[in-house]
Amino acid sequence: MLQVDWGWQRRWMLVRVDTDQGISGYGDTWASNATRAHVLDYRQMLLGEDPTNVERLFRQMMSRAFMNFGASHFDSGFAVHAVSGIETALWDITGKVVGVPVHKLLGGKHRGSWSHDGTSSDPKRSETTGPFD
Amino acid sequence: MYFDRRHFLSSLTGATSALMLDTDPLGNLAFAKNSLSQPNIRITDIKTYDAASRLGLAASLDVSSG
């Protein structure tokens, strides 16, 4: 069973996935020692895998995240943080492999611009987005 | 999470439309063709980096918006 330090830092962590084709994918997620430990744990599982099989790898990671659900519910949350960062990086790689922005793989753009604080700077946002956006 | 399957099918549909209309405004045809001829690619490493904030994280990347 994974032994982790529960130290929590309100910081973001960048996840980088490298491939033998020289393509790297980037994802981000909450940073904590526990999340970092889970990323390194998944690393052993994902080495040698085809990163464009995003759904299969996502399911493998999520199964592992909740494998010890009963005994380690709290730890599963950190595991999902790790999955989030890695999955985003896998989508990034897939987009680069097929030569399209990732939004093309996920249904297309919802807005034309965004700001780093998470709010849209698109003046037309209210006209182009719905209540579930 | 059925995103990739759903959107691959969606892209194939878009590719069919692109062929019929002789246009590919959303890049679906290019995506479908590339998907069927993906190179053999394997994960070689996974690393983590600290980022003080999302802004700092974004600034550390050399990326262009698409």
N, CA and C atoms of all chains as a GROMACS GRO file, in nm:
protein
  597
    1MET      N    1   0.084  -0.119   0.000
    1MET     CA    2   0.000   0.000   0.000
    1MET      C    3   0.088   0.125   0.000
    2LEU      N    4   0.041   0.225  -0.070
    2LEU     CA    5   0.119   0.347  -0.084
    2LEU      C    6   0.129   0.423   0.048
    3GLN      N    7   0.250   0.457   0.089
    3GLN     CA    8   0.270   0.536   0.208
    3GLN      C    9   0.299   0.680   0.166
    4VAL      N   10   0.221   0.772   0.215
    4VAL     CA   11   0.236   0.910   0.170
    4VAL      C   12   0.241   1.006   0.288
    5ASP      N   13   0.300   1.120   0.265
    5ASP     CA   14   0.300   1.230   0.362
    5ASP      C   15   0.177   1.315   0.333
    6TRP      N   16   0.096   1.345   0.433
    6TRP     CA   17  -0.028   1.417   0.410
    6TRP      C   18  -0.009   1.568   0.404
    7GLY      N   19   0.115   1.614   0.402
    7GLY     CA   20   0.139   1.758   0.397
    7GLY      C   21   0.065   1.823   0.281
    8TRP      N   22  -0.008   1.928   0.308
    8TRP     CA   23  -0.093   1.991   0.208
    8TRP      C   24  -0.043   2.131   0.178
    9GLN      N   25  -0.022   2.160   0.054
    9GLN     CA   26   0.018   2.294   0.013
    9GLN      C   27  -0.082   2.344  -0.090
   10ARG      N   28  -0.127   2.465  -0.071
   10ARG     CA   29  -0.220   2.521  -0.168
   10ARG      C   30  -0.143   2.576  -0.287
   11ARG      N   31  -0.090   2.484  -0.363
   11ARG     CA   32  -0.012   2.520  -0.480
   11ARG      C   33  -0.054   2.432  -0.595
   12TRP      N   34  -0.012   2.472  -0.714
   12TRP     CA   35  -0.041   2.392  -0.831
   12TRP      C   36   0.083   2.314  -0.873
   13MET      N   37   0.059   2.202  -0.932
   13MET     CA   38   0.168   2.117  -0.976
   13MET      C   39   0.153   2.089  -1.126
   14LEU      N   40   0.265   2.100  -1.195
   14LEU     CA   41   0.267   2.070  -1.338
   14LEU      C   42   0.308   1.925  -1.357
   15VAL      N   43   0.233   1.855  -1.442
   15VAL     CA   44   0.265   1.715  -1.475
   15VAL      C   45   0.308   1.710  -1.621
   16ARG      N   46   0.423   1.652  -1.644
   16ARG     CA   47   0.474   1.640  -1.780
   16ARG      C   48   0.492   1.492  -1.816
   17VAL      N   49   0.432   1.452  -1.928
   17VAL     CA   50   0.444   1.315  -1.975
   17VAL      C   51   0.528   1.317  -2.102
   18ASP      N   52   0.639   1.244  -2.102
   18ASP     CA   53   0.728   1.237  -2.219
   18ASP      C   54   0.704   1.108  -2.297
   19THR      N   55   0.733   1.114  -2.428
   19THR     CA   56   0.717   0.997  -2.513
   19THR      C   57   0.844   0.970  -2.594
   20ASP      N   58   0.848   0.852  -2.654
   20ASP     CA   59   0.964   0.816  -2.735
   20ASP      C   60   0.964   0.885  -2.871
   21GLN      N   61   0.856   0.958  -2.902
   21GLN     CA   62   0.850   1.032  -3.028
   21GLN      C   63   0.893   1.178  -3.010
   22GLY      N   64   0.939   1.212  -2.890
   22GLY     CA   65   0.981   1.349  -2.864
   22GLY      C   66   0.866   1.444  -2.835
   23ILE      N   67   0.746   1.391  -2.824
   23ILE     CA   68   0.629   1.472  -2.791
   23ILE      C   69   0.604   1.465  -2.641
   24SER      N   70   0.586   1.582  -2.580
   24SER     CA   71   0.554   1.587  -2.437
   24SER      C   72   0.417   1.648  -2.417
   25GLY      N   73   0.345   1.597  -2.318
   25GLY     CA   74   0.214   1.652  -2.285
   25GLY      C   75   0.218   1.713  -2.146
   26TYR      N   76   0.140   1.819  -2.126
   26TYR     CA   77   0.137   1.889  -1.998
   26TYR      C   78  -0.003   1.889  -1.939
   27GLY      N   79  -0.008   1.871  -1.808
   27GLY     CA   80  -0.133   1.883  -1.735
   27GLY      C   81  -0.105   1.950  -1.602
   28ASP      N   82  -0.208   1.998  -1.534
   28ASP     CA   83  -0.186   2.058  -1.403
   28ASP      C   84  -0.291   2.009  -1.306
   29THR      N   85  -0.256   2.016  -1.179
   29THR     CA   86  -0.348   1.970  -1.076
   29THR      C   87  -0.304   2.029  -0.942
   30TRP      N   88  -0.386   2.005  -0.837
   30TRP     CA   89  -0.348   2.051  -0.705
   30TRP      C   90  -0.217   1.984  -0.664
   31ALA      N   91  -0.131   2.062  -0.598
   31ALA     CA   92  -0.002   2.007  -0.554
   31ALA      C   93  -0.011   1.968  -0.407
   32SER      N   94   0.033   1.848  -0.378
   32SER     CA   95   0.051   1.803  -0.240
   32SER      C   96   0.150   1.687  -0.246
   33ASN      N   97   0.210   1.659  -0.134
   33ASN     CA   98   0.304   1.548  -0.132
   33ASN      C   99   0.233   1.417  -0.169
   34ALA      N  100   0.108   1.406  -0.124
   34ALA     CA  101   0.032   1.284  -0.153
   34ALA      C  102   0.004   1.272  -0.303
   35THR      N  103  -0.036   1.383  -0.365
   35THR     CA  104  -0.065   1.379  -0.509
   35THR      C  105   0.061   1.344  -0.587
   36ARG      N  106   0.172   1.405  -0.548
   36ARG     CA  107   0.298   1.378  -0.617
   36ARG      C  108   0.335   1.228  -0.605
   37ALA      N  109   0.312   1.172  -0.488
   37ALA     CA  110   0.342   1.030  -0.468
   37ALA      C  111   0.255   0.943  -0.560
   38HIS      N  112   0.130   0.983  -0.576
   38HIS     CA  113   0.041   0.906  -0.663
   38HIS      C  114   0.084   0.918  -0.810
   39VAL      N  115   0.128   1.037  -0.851
   39VAL     CA  116   0.176   1.054  -0.989
   39VAL      C  117   0.292   0.959  -1.014
   40LEU      N  118   0.384   0.952  -0.920
   40LEU     CA  119   0.500   0.864  -0.936
   40LEU      C  120   0.457   0.717  -0.934
   41ASP      N  121   0.352   0.687  -0.858
   41ASP     CA  122   0.299   0.551  -0.856
   41ASP      C  123   0.240   0.515  -0.992
   42TYR      N  124   0.163   0.607  -1.048
   42TYR     CA  125   0.104   0.583  -1.181
   42TYR      C  126   0.212   0.575  -1.289
   43ARG      N  127   0.322   0.646  -1.268
   43ARG     CA  128   0.431   0.644  -1.365
   43ARG      C  129   0.474   0.500  -1.394
   44GLN      N  130   0.488   0.422  -1.289
   44GLN     CA  131   0.532   0.283  -1.307
   44GLN      C  132   0.430   0.204  -1.389
   45MET      N  133   0.302   0.240  -1.373
   45MET     CA  134   0.196   0.169  -1.444
   45MET      C  135   0.188   0.210  -1.591
   46LEU      N  136   0.226   0.335  -1.621
   46LEU     CA  137   0.203   0.389  -1.755
   46LEU      C  138   0.325   0.382  -1.848
   47LEU      N  139   0.443   0.360  -1.792
   47LEU     CA  140   0.563   0.353  -1.877
   47LEU      C  141   0.546   0.245  -1.984
   48GLY      N  142   0.573   0.282  -2.111
   48GLY     CA  143   0.562   0.187  -2.220
   48GLY      C  144   0.425   0.182  -2.283
   49GLU      N  145   0.327   0.251  -2.224
   49GLU     CA  146   0.190   0.252  -2.279
   49GLU      C  147   0.177   0.355  -2.390
   50ASP      N  148   0.079   0.332  -2.478
   50ASP     CA  149   0.046   0.428  -2.583
   50ASP      C  150  -0.037   0.541  -2.520
   51PRO      N  151   0.017   0.664  -2.514
   51PRO     CA  152  -0.053   0.773  -2.444
   51PRO      C  153  -0.182   0.818  -2.512
   52THR      N  154  -0.202   0.776  -2.639
   52THR     CA  155  -0.324   0.818  -2.709
   52THR      C  156  -0.444   0.730  -2.673
   53ASN      N  157  -0.421   0.622  -2.600
   53ASN     CA  158  -0.532   0.540  -2.550
   53ASN      C  159  -0.581   0.602  -2.419
   54VAL      N  160  -0.631   0.724  -2.427
   54VAL     CA  161  -0.661   0.801  -2.308
   54VAL      C  162  -0.766   0.734  -2.221
   55GLU      N  163  -0.874   0.688  -2.283
   55GLU     CA  164  -0.983   0.633  -2.203
   55GLU      C  165  -0.941   0.508  -2.127
   56ARG      N  166  -0.866   0.419  -2.194
   56ARG     CA  167  -0.823   0.296  -2.127
   56ARG      C  168  -0.729   0.326  -2.011
   57LEU      N  169  -0.634   0.418  -2.034
   57LEU     CA  170  -0.540   0.452  -1.928
   57LEU      C  171  -0.611   0.523  -1.813
   58PHE      N  172  -0.710   0.609  -1.848
   58PHE     CA  173  -0.787   0.678  -1.745
   58PHE      C  174  -0.858   0.577  -1.656
   59ARG      N  175  -0.922   0.476  -1.718
   59ARG     CA  176  -0.994   0.376  -1.641
   59ARG      C  177  -0.900   0.294  -1.554
   60GLN      N  178  -0.782   0.263  -1.605
   60GLN     CA  179  -0.685   0.188  -1.525
   60GLN      C  180  -0.642   0.269  -1.402
   61MET      N  181  -0.618   0.398  -1.425
   61MET     CA  182  -0.576   0.483  -1.313
   61MET      C  183  -0.687   0.497  -1.210
   62MET      N  184  -0.812   0.518  -1.258
   62MET     CA  185  -0.923   0.535  -1.164
   62MET      C  186  -0.949   0.407  -1.086
   63SER      N  187  -0.934   0.293  -1.151
   63SER     CA  188  -0.952   0.166  -1.080
   63SER      C  189  -0.849   0.154  -0.968
   64ARG      N  190  -0.727   0.195  -0.999
   64ARG     CA  191  -0.621   0.189  -0.897
   64ARG      C  192  -0.648   0.290  -0.786
   65ALA      N  193  -0.703   0.407  -0.824
   65ALA     CA  194  -0.730   0.512  -0.725
   65ALA      C  195  -0.827   0.464  -0.618
   66PHE      N  196  -0.925   0.384  -0.659
   66PHE     CA  197  -1.028   0.340  -0.565
   66PHE      C  198  -1.013   0.194  -0.526
   67MET      N  199  -0.897   0.137  -0.557
   67MET     CA  200  -0.873  -0.004  -0.527
   67MET      C  201  -0.884  -0.029  -0.376
   68ASN      N  202  -0.834   0.064  -0.296
   68ASN     CA  203  -0.839   0.050  -0.151
   68ASN      C  204  -0.938   0.149  -0.091
   69PHE      N  205  -1.052   0.166  -0.162
   69PHE     CA  206  -1.148   0.269  -0.124
   69PHE      C  207  -1.190   0.258   0.022
   70GLY      N  208  -1.222   0.136   0.068
   70GLY     CA  209  -1.272   0.121   0.204
   70GLY      C  210  -1.172   0.162   0.309
   71ALA      N  211  -1.046   0.131   0.286
   71ALA     CA  212  -0.944   0.158   0.386
   71ALA      C  213  -0.879   0.295   0.366
   72SER      N  214  -0.899   0.354   0.251
   72SER     CA  215  -0.824   0.475   0.221
   72SER      C  216  -0.907   0.574   0.140
   73HIS      N  217  -1.025   0.605   0.189
   73HIS     CA  218  -1.114   0.695   0.117
   73HIS      C  219  -1.049   0.831   0.096
   74PHE      N  220  -0.990   0.886   0.201
   74PHE     CA  221  -0.931   1.019   0.192
   74PHE      C  222  -0.817   1.021   0.090
   75ASP      N  223  -0.737   0.916   0.090
   75ASP     CA  224  -0.624   0.910  -0.002
   75ASP      C  225  -0.671   0.903  -0.146
   76SER      N  226  -0.790   0.846  -0.171
   76SER     CA  227  -0.841   0.836  -0.307
   76SER      C  228  -0.858   0.973  -0.370
   77GLY      N  229  -0.892   1.074  -0.290
   77GLY     CA  230  -0.906   1.209  -0.343
   77GLY      C  231  -0.775   1.260  -0.401
   78PHE      N  232  -0.666   1.238  -0.332
   78PHE     CA  233  -0.535   1.278  -0.383
   78PHE      C  234  -0.500   1.199  -0.509
   79ALA      N  235  -0.540   1.072  -0.511
   79ALA     CA  236  -0.514   0.990  -0.629
   79ALA      C  237  -0.587   1.046  -0.750
   80VAL      N  238  -0.710   1.091  -0.731
   80VAL     CA  239  -0.787   1.148  -0.842
   80VAL      C  240  -0.723   1.278  -0.889
   81HIS      N  241  -0.667   1.356  -0.795
   81HIS     CA  242  -0.592   1.475  -0.836
   81HIS      C  243  -0.480   1.436  -0.932
   82ALA      N  244  -0.409   1.329  -0.899
   82ALA     CA  245  -0.299   1.283  -0.984
   82ALA      C  246  -0.352   1.238  -1.120
   83VAL      N  247  -0.462   1.165  -1.119
   83VAL     CA  248  -0.522   1.118  -1.244
   83VAL      C  249  -0.558   1.238  -1.332
   84SER      N  250  -0.613   1.341  -1.270
   84SER     CA  251  -0.654   1.461  -1.345
   84SER      C  252  -0.537   1.523  -1.420
   85GLY      N  253  -0.425   1.541  -1.350
   85GLY     CA  254  -0.309   1.601  -1.415
   85GLY      C  255  -0.253   1.514  -1.527
   86ILE      N  256  -0.248   1.384  -1.503
   86ILE     CA  257  -0.194   1.293  -1.605
   86ILE      C  258  -0.288   1.284  -1.725
   87GLU      N  259  -0.418   1.274  -1.698
   87GLU     CA  260  -0.514   1.262  -1.809
   87GLU      C  261  -0.507   1.384  -1.900
   88THR      N  262  -0.497   1.502  -1.839
   88THR     CA  263  -0.486   1.624  -1.919
   88THR      C  264  -0.363   1.619  -2.008
   89ALA      N  265  -0.252   1.570  -1.952
   89ALA     CA  266  -0.129   1.558  -2.030
   89ALA      C  267  -0.145   1.458  -2.144
   90LEU      N  268  -0.219   1.350  -2.119
   90LEU     CA  269  -0.242   1.250  -2.224
   90LEU      C  270  -0.324   1.310  -2.338
   91TRP      N  271  -0.425   1.390  -2.304
   91TRP     CA  272  -0.503   1.458  -2.408
   91TRP      C  273  -0.414   1.554  -2.486
   92ASP      N  274  -0.325   1.623  -2.417
   92ASP     CA  275  -0.232   1.716  -2.483
   92ASP      C  276  -0.147   1.641  -2.585
   93ILE      N  277  -0.096   1.525  -2.546
   93ILE     CA  278  -0.015   1.444  -2.638
   93ILE      C  279  -0.100   1.400  -2.758
   94THR      N  280  -0.221   1.352  -2.730
   94THR     CA  281  -0.308   1.305  -2.838
   94THR      C  282  -0.335   1.416  -2.939
   95GLY      N  283  -0.362   1.535  -2.888
   95GLY     CA  284  -0.385   1.647  -2.979
   95GLY      C  285  -0.263   1.677  -3.064
   96LYS      N  286  -0.144   1.669  -3.004
   96LYS     CA  287  -0.021   1.695  -3.079
   96LYS      C  288   0.006   1.586  -3.181
   97VAL      N  289  -0.027   1.461  -3.146
   97VAL     CA  290  -0.004   1.349  -3.238
   97VAL      C  291  -0.090   1.363  -3.363
   98VAL      N  292  -0.218   1.395  -3.343
   98VAL     CA  293  -0.309   1.402  -3.457
   98VAL      C  294  -0.311   1.542  -3.519
   99GLY      N  295  -0.241   1.637  -3.458
   99GLY     CA  296  -0.227   1.768  -3.519
   99GLY      C  297  -0.346   1.860  -3.506
  100VAL      N  298  -0.422   1.845  -3.398
  100VAL     CA  299  -0.535   1.936  -3.376
  100VAL      C  300  -0.534   1.982  -3.230
  101PRO      N  301  -0.589   2.102  -3.203
  101PRO     CA  302  -0.602   2.144  -3.064
  101PRO      C  303  -0.694   2.047  -2.988
  102VAL      N  304  -0.669   2.030  -2.859
  102VAL     CA  305  -0.746   1.932  -2.783
  102VAL      C  306  -0.895   1.964  -2.784
  103HIS      N  307  -0.929   2.092  -2.794
  103HIS     CA  308  -1.072   2.124  -2.794
  103HIS      C  309  -1.143   2.063  -2.914
  104LYS      N  310  -1.068   2.035  -3.020
  104LYS     CA  311  -1.129   1.968  -3.135
  104LYS      C  312  -1.169   1.824  -3.100
  105LEU      N  313  -1.096   1.765  -3.005
  105LEU     CA  314  -1.124   1.628  -2.965
  105LEU      C  315  -1.239   1.621  -2.865
  106LEU      N  316  -1.272   1.736  -2.805
  106LEU     CA  317  -1.369   1.738  -2.696
  106LEU      C  318  -1.493   1.819  -2.730
  107GLY      N  319  -1.518   1.840  -2.857
  107GLY     CA  320  -1.644   1.905  -2.893
  107GLY      C  321  -1.632   2.048  -2.943
  108GLY      N  322  -1.510   2.102  -2.948
  108GLY     CA  323  -1.493   2.236  -3.004
  108GLY      C  324  -1.494   2.346  -2.899
  109LYS      N  325  -1.469   2.467  -2.944
  109LYS     CA  326  -1.458   2.582  -2.854
  109LYS      C  327  -1.593   2.623  -2.796
  110HIS      N  328  -1.590   2.669  -2.672
  110HIS     CA  329  -1.706   2.732  -2.611
  110HIS      C  330  -1.690   2.884  -2.609
  111ARG      N  331  -1.565   2.929  -2.603
  111ARG     CA  332  -1.539   3.072  -2.601
  111ARG      C  333  -1.406   3.098  -2.670
  112GLY      N  334  -1.383   3.224  -2.705
  112GLY     CA  335  -1.264   3.257  -2.782
  112GLY      C  336  -1.144   3.292  -2.700
  113SER      N  337  -1.162   3.323  -2.571
  113SER     CA  338  -1.048   3.362  -2.489
  113SER      C  339  -1.080   3.331  -2.343
  114TRP      N  340  -0.977   3.334  -2.260
  114TRP     CA  341  -0.997   3.311  -2.118
  114TRP      C  342  -0.884   3.379  -2.043
  115SER      N  343  -0.908   3.405  -1.914
  115SER     CA  344  -0.805   3.468  -1.834
  115SER      C  345  -0.751   3.367  -1.733
  116HIS      N  346  -0.633   3.395  -1.680
  116HIS     CA  347  -0.566   3.298  -1.593
  116HIS      C  348  -0.636   3.280  -1.459
  117ASP      N  349  -0.723   3.376  -1.420
  117ASP     CA  350  -0.789   3.361  -1.291
  117ASP      C  351  -0.917   3.278  -1.302
  118GLY      N  352  -0.940   3.222  -1.419
  118GLY     CA  353  -1.053   3.132  -1.434
  118GLY      C  354  -1.179   3.197  -1.484
  119THR      N  355  -1.178   3.328  -1.499
  119THR     CA  356  -1.297   3.395  -1.552
  119THR      C  357  -1.271   3.434  -1.696
  120SER      N  358  -1.375   3.437  -1.775
  120SER     CA  359  -1.360   3.467  -1.916
  120SER      C  360  -1.346   3.616  -1.940
  121SER      N  361  -1.257   3.650  -2.034
  121SER     CA  362  -1.243   3.789  -2.072
  121SER      C  363  -1.315   3.816  -2.204
  122ASP      N  364  -1.388   3.715  -2.248
  122ASP     CA  365  -1.460   3.729  -2.374
  122ASP      C  366  -1.587   3.812  -2.352
  123PRO      N  367  -1.596   3.930  -2.412
  123PRO     CA  368  -1.714   4.013  -2.390
  123PRO      C  369  -1.842   3.950  -2.440
  124LYS      N  370  -1.830   3.852  -2.528
  124LYS     CA  371  -1.949   3.787  -2.582
  124LYS      C  372  -1.988   3.662  -2.504
  125ARG      N  373  -1.918   3.642  -2.391
  125ARG     CA  374  -1.941   3.517  -2.318
  125ARG      C  375  -2.088   3.498  -2.282
  126SER      N  376  -2.150   3.602  -2.230
  126SER     CA  377  -2.288   3.588  -2.187
  126SER      C  378  -2.380   3.556  -2.304
  127GLU      N  379  -2.335   3.588  -2.424
  127GLU     CA  380  -2.419   3.562  -2.541
  127GLU      C  381  -2.395   3.422  -2.597
  128THR      N  382  -2.279   3.365  -2.564
  128THR     CA  383  -2.242   3.239  -2.628
  128THR      C  384  -2.244   3.120  -2.534
  129THR      N  385  -2.268   3.142  -2.406
  129THR     CA  386  -2.264   3.030  -2.313
  129THR      C  387  -2.398   3.015  -2.243
  130GLY      N  388  -2.425   2.895  -2.199
  130GLY     CA  389  -2.550   2.866  -2.133
  130GLY      C  390  -2.535   2.853  -1.984
  131PRO      N  391  -2.642   2.812  -1.915
  131PRO     CA  392  -2.639   2.804  -1.768
  131PRO      C  393  -2.548   2.694  -1.717
  132PHE      N  394  -2.510   2.598  -1.802
  132PHE     CA  395  -2.425   2.489  -1.756
  132PHE      C  396  -2.280   2.512  -1.790
  133ASP      N  397  -2.246   2.626  -1.845
  133ASP     CA  398  -2.108   2.652  -1.884
  133ASP      C  399  -2.027   2.698  -1.764
  134MET      N  400  -1.629   0.838  -1.854
  134MET     CA  401  -1.557   0.919  -1.952
  134MET      C  402  -1.559   0.850  -2.088
  135TYR      N  403  -1.646   0.898  -2.175
  135TYR     CA  404  -1.656   0.841  -2.309
  135TYR      C  405  -1.615   0.945  -2.412
  136PHE      N  406  -1.541   1.046  -2.368
  136PHE     CA  407  -1.508   1.158  -2.455
  136PHE      C  408  -1.440   1.114  -2.585
  137ASP      N  409  -1.335   1.033  -2.572
  137ASP     CA  410  -1.257   1.005  -2.692
  137ASP      C  411  -1.338   0.923  -2.792
  138ARG      N  412  -1.416   0.823  -2.742
  138ARG     CA  413  -1.495   0.742  -2.833
  138ARG      C  414  -1.602   0.828  -2.901
  139ARG      N  415  -1.673   0.906  -2.821
  139ARG     CA  416  -1.780   0.988  -2.875
  139ARG      C  417  -1.727   1.087  -2.977
  140HIS      N  418  -1.616   1.150  -2.944
  140HIS     CA  419  -1.566   1.254  -3.032
  140HIS      C  420  -1.494   1.197  -3.152
  141PHE      N  421  -1.443   1.075  -3.140
  141PHE     CA  422  -1.385   1.013  -3.257
  141PHE      C  423  -1.496   0.983  -3.357
  142LEU      N  424  -1.607   0.930  -3.306
  142LEU     CA  425  -1.720   0.903  -3.395
  142LEU      C  426  -1.772   1.033  -3.454
  143SER      N  427  -1.780   1.136  -3.368
  143SER     CA  428  -1.824   1.266  -3.416
  143SER      C  429  -1.732   1.317  -3.525
  144SER      N  430  -1.602   1.296  -3.506
  144SER     CA  431  -1.507   1.344  -3.606
  144SER      C  432  -1.519   1.267  -3.736
  145LEU      N  433  -1.547   1.136  -3.726
  145LEU     CA  434  -1.568   1.058  -3.848
  145LEU      C  435  -1.689   1.111  -3.924
  146THR      N  436  -1.794   1.142  -3.849
  146THR     CA  437  -1.913   1.200  -3.912
  146THR      C  438  -1.879   1.332  -3.977
  147GLY      N  439  -1.801   1.411  -3.906
  147GLY     CA  440  -1.758   1.539  -3.962
  147GLY      C  441  -1.672   1.521  -4.084
  148ALA      N  442  -1.589   1.416  -4.081
  148ALA     CA  443  -1.502   1.389  -4.196
  148ALA      C  444  -1.585   1.351  -4.317
  149THR      N  445  -1.690   1.272  -4.294
  149THR     CA  446  -1.778   1.234  -4.403
  149THR      C  447  -1.843   1.358  -4.464
  150SER      N  448  -1.890   1.447  -4.376
  150SER     CA  449  -1.949   1.571  -4.424
  150SER      C  450  -1.846   1.653  -4.501
  151ALA      N  451  -1.723   1.654  -4.450
  151ALA     CA  452  -1.619   1.732  -4.516
  151ALA      C  453  -1.592   1.681  -4.656
  152LEU      N  454  -1.594   1.548  -4.671
  152LEU     CA  455  -1.574   1.489  -4.804
  152LEU      C  456  -1.687   1.528  -4.898
  153MET      N  457  -1.809   1.523  -4.846
  153MET     CA  458  -1.926   1.553  -4.930
  153MET      C  459  -1.928   1.699  -4.970
  154LEU      N  460  -1.888   1.785  -4.878
  154LEU     CA  461  -1.896   1.929  -4.904
  154LEU      C  462  -1.764   1.984  -4.958
  155ASP      N  463  -1.662   1.898  -4.969
  155ASP     CA  464  -1.531   1.940  -5.016
  155ASP      C  465  -1.475   2.053  -4.930
  156THR      N  466  -1.497   2.042  -4.801
  156THR     CA  467  -1.442   2.142  -4.709
  156THR      C  468  -1.421   2.075  -4.574
  157ASP      N  469  -1.337   2.132  -4.492
  157ASP     CA  470  -1.308   2.072  -4.362
  157ASP      C  471  -1.283   2.184  -4.261
  158PRO      N  472  -1.385   2.266  -4.237
  158PRO     CA  473  -1.364   2.384  -4.153
  158PRO      C  474  -1.326   2.352  -4.010
  159LEU      N  475  -1.365   2.237  -3.957
  159LEU     CA  476  -1.336   2.204  -3.818
  159LEU      C  477  -1.216   2.111  -3.804
  160GLY      N  478  -1.155   2.075  -3.915
  160GLY     CA  479  -1.039   1.988  -3.908
  160GLY      C  480  -1.074   1.844  -3.882
  161ASN      N  481  -1.202   1.805  -3.898
  161ASN     CA  482  -1.243   1.668  -3.868
  161ASN      C  483  -1.181   1.566  -3.963
  162LEU      N  484  -1.171   1.604  -4.091
  162LEU     CA  485  -1.114   1.511  -4.187
  162LEU      C  486  -0.967   1.485  -4.155
  163ALA      N  487  -0.896   1.593  -4.125
  163ALA     CA  488  -0.755   1.578  -4.091
  163ALA      C  489  -0.738   1.494  -3.965
  164PHE      N  490  -0.825   1.516  -3.866
  164PHE     CA  491  -0.817   1.440  -3.741
  164PHE      C  492  -0.843   1.292  -3.765
  165ALA      N  493  -0.950   1.262  -3.843
  165ALA     CA  494  -0.984   1.123  -3.869
  165ALA      C  495  -0.871   1.052  -3.944
  166LYS      N  496  -0.814   1.118  -4.044
  166LYS     CA  497  -0.706   1.057  -4.121
  166LYS      C  498  -0.583   1.034  -4.034
  167ASN      N  499  -0.552   1.134  -3.952
  167ASN     CA  500  -0.436   1.120  -3.865
  167ASN      C  501  -0.458   1.013  -3.759
  168SER      N  502  -0.582   1.000  -3.711
  168SER     CA  503  -0.612   0.902  -3.609
  168SER      C  504  -0.592   0.760  -3.661
  169LEU      N  505  -0.618   0.740  -3.789
  169LEU     CA  506  -0.607   0.608  -3.847
  169LEU      C  507  -0.463   0.573  -3.884
  170SER      N  508  -0.375   0.671  -3.876
  170SER     CA  509  -0.235   0.644  -3.911
  170SER      C  510  -0.142   0.697  -3.803
  171GLN      N  511  -0.182   0.676  -3.676
  171GLN     CA  512  -0.101   0.724  -3.566
  171GLN      C  513   0.032   0.648  -3.560
  172PRO      N  514   0.139   0.719  -3.529
  172PRO     CA  515   0.267   0.651  -3.514
  172PRO      C  516   0.267   0.567  -3.387
  173ASN      N  517   0.357   0.472  -3.381
  173ASN     CA  518   0.373   0.392  -3.260
  173ASN      C  519   0.442   0.479  -3.157
  174ILE      N  520   0.368   0.519  -3.055
  174ILE     CA  521   0.420   0.614  -2.957
  174ILE      C  522   0.404   0.555  -2.818
  175ARG      N  523   0.506   0.571  -2.737
  175ARG     CA  524   0.506   0.512  -2.603
  175ARG      C  525   0.549   0.614  -2.498
  176ILE      N  526   0.492   0.600  -2.380
  176ILE     CA  527   0.531   0.687  -2.268
  176ILE      C  528   0.666   0.643  -2.215
  177THR      N  529   0.757   0.739  -2.202
  177THR     CA  530   0.891   0.707  -2.152
  177THR      C  531   0.918   0.763  -2.013
  178ASP      N  532   0.842   0.867  -1.973
  178ASP     CA  533   0.867   0.925  -1.841
  178ASP      C  534   0.751   1.016  -1.800
  179ILE      N  535   0.732   1.030  -1.672
  179ILE     CA  536   0.634   1.124  -1.617
  179ILE      C  537   0.702   1.200  -1.504
  180LYS      N  538   0.698   1.333  -1.511
  180LYS     CA  539   0.764   1.416  -1.411
  180LYS      C  540   0.664   1.517  -1.355
  181THR      N  541   0.695   1.566  -1.236
  181THR     CA  542   0.613   1.672  -1.178
  181THR      C  543   0.700   1.794  -1.150
  182TYR      N  544   0.638   1.910  -1.160
  182TYR     CA  545   0.709   2.035  -1.134
  182TYR      C  546   0.622   2.122  -1.046
  183ASP      N  547   0.685   2.198  -0.959
  183ASP     CA  548   0.612   2.290  -0.874
  183ASP      C  549   0.572   2.414  -0.954
  184ALA      N  550   0.458   2.467  -0.922
  184ALA     CA  551   0.414   2.593  -0.981
  184ALA      C  552   0.346   2.674  -0.872
  185ALA      N  553   0.394   2.794  -0.849
  185ALA     CA  554   0.342   2.875  -0.739
  185ALA      C  555   0.195   2.910  -0.760
  186SER      N  556   0.156   2.919  -0.884
  186SER     CA  557   0.017   2.950  -0.914
  186SER      C  558  -0.011   2.908  -1.056
  187ARG      N  559  -0.135   2.910  -1.095
  187ARG     CA  560  -0.168   2.877  -1.233
  187ARG      C  561  -0.104   2.977  -1.329
  188LEU      N  562  -0.097   3.101  -1.285
  188LEU     CA  563  -0.036   3.203  -1.370
  188LEU      C  564   0.111   3.171  -1.391
  189GLY      N  565   0.179   3.136  -1.282
  189GLY     CA  566   0.319   3.101  -1.293
  189GLY      C  567   0.338   2.976  -1.376
  190LEU      N  568   0.244   2.884  -1.362
  190LEU     CA  569   0.251   2.760  -1.438
  190LEU      C  570   0.236   2.789  -1.586
  191ALA      N  571   0.137   2.870  -1.620
  191ALA     CA  572   0.115   2.902  -1.761
  191ALA      C  573   0.234   2.977  -1.819
  192ALA      N  574   0.292   3.067  -1.739
  192ALA     CA  575   0.404   3.145  -1.788
  192ALA      C  576   0.528   3.059  -1.811
  193SER      N  577   0.532   2.944  -1.742
  193SER     CA  578   0.650   2.858  -1.756
  193SER      C  579   0.643   2.771  -1.880
  194LEU      N  580   0.529   2.769  -1.946
  194LEU     CA  581   0.512   2.685  -2.064
  194LEU      C  582   0.530   2.764  -2.192
  195ASP      N  583   0.591   2.700  -2.288
  195ASP     CA  584   0.604   2.762  -2.419
  195ASP      C  585   0.496   2.703  -2.508
  196VAL      N  586   0.378   2.759  -2.497
  196VAL     CA  587   0.265   2.705  -2.573
  196VAL      C  588   0.194   2.819  -2.645
  197SER      N  589   0.123   2.785  -2.748
  197SER     CA  590   0.040   2.882  -2.818
  197SER      C  591  -0.104   2.837  -2.809
  198SER      N  592  -0.192   2.931  -2.799
  198SER     CA  593  -0.333   2.896  -2.788
  198SER      C  594  -0.386   2.847  -2.921
  199GLY      N  595  -0.477   2.753  -2.917
  199GLY     CA  596  -0.533   2.698  -3.039
  199GLY      C  597  -0.681   2.722  -3.047
   0.00000   0.00000   0.00000
